[in-house]
Amino acid sequence: MSIPKYYYNLIDENDPNDPIKKLCFPNAFEADLMGDTDTSGESSNTKMPGLQHKYSTTALVLTTSACFMYCRHCFRKRMVGSNSDEINNRMKETIKYLKEHEEVNNVLLTGGDSFCMSNEQIENYLKNLVEIEHLDFIRFGTRALVVFPERIYGDQELIDILAKYNDKKKIVIITQFNHPRELTVEAKRAIDMLLKKGIAINNQAVILKGVNDDPKVLAELLNGLTRVGINPYYVFQCRPVKGAKAGFQKTLLESYELVKETKQYLNGIGKRFKLIMSHVQGKIEIIGIENNKMIFKFHQTKYIDNNERIFIREIDVNGK
């Protein structure tokens, strides 16, 4: 359990079902170990400790096991905060791998939280990555904007480092706001500092029971993101992770109906996101429902034969 004071102060202590508290405080349902520890097959895509290559154009680097806050719905509960076996500590080998694989046009530095790295470590990665010609852009996976925005607005050196290398190769921040109350004045201050340097910010929200599974709440979040200049990139189906599935996951049918109703409150920009289910074979978009059947499409795929493949599955009595 780790909660920054900033985020702790967002909790409404008068609300026994406060969604912010549910996101950061341990819950009794975490004792239910229904589900899996590696829901999208990360271990099978690991090329060396801390380097995953599942999708041909994207490489993923696990830079740290540390986080500013331990989110209760985390899909890497198996490693965050304790297990360093999957962490990348072989910079030279990593850069060599990326240079040799010219099909890779972007890299995602994540963790843990990539902004838990020191500024020196961040610059070291950037210094090496910007020299790889076939990389179009570099992404950082971080929730610092959400749970500890002072990491950004309180550190001019970090801003200067990001701005310096953004001039050489585009930098994109991938973050995760899940509730509209997370879009605070402090968060907006950090967002503005990044946007003013030309650094794009994309959001990957997760549908979470008891947090944002109300159409008006989810719409307030998505509209709020577009208002502050963040692109609502994905809305994810909560993964069936041990310790999270029992308390956070909605059925696929519930998630689809939630998003369908939410969209009536959104502007065109806010509707650009895709409703996505992570799977060992790739990212699968949930397209729609027809005659009690759910329509899916591979958005990103591990296997080339599945590229853009559409498939249909009957909805069972439980709506799964």
Buried (B, 14 or more C-beta within 10 A) or exposed (E): EBBBEBBBEBBEEEEEEBBBBBBBEEBEBBEBEEBBBBBBBBEEBBBEBBBBBBBBEBBBBBBBBBBBBBBBBBBBBBBBBEEBEBBBEBBEBBBEBBBEBEEBBBBBBBBBBBBBBEBEBBBEBBBBBBEBEEBEBBBBBBBBBBBBBBBBBBBEEBBEBBBBBBEEBBBBBBBBBBBBBBBBEBBBBBBBBBBEBEBBBBBBBBBBBBBBBBBEBBBBBBBBBBEBBBBBBBBBBBBBBBBBBBBBBBBBBBBBBBBEBBBEBBEEBBBEBBBBBBBBBBBBBBBEBEEEEBBBBBBBBBEEEBEEBEEEEEBEEEBE
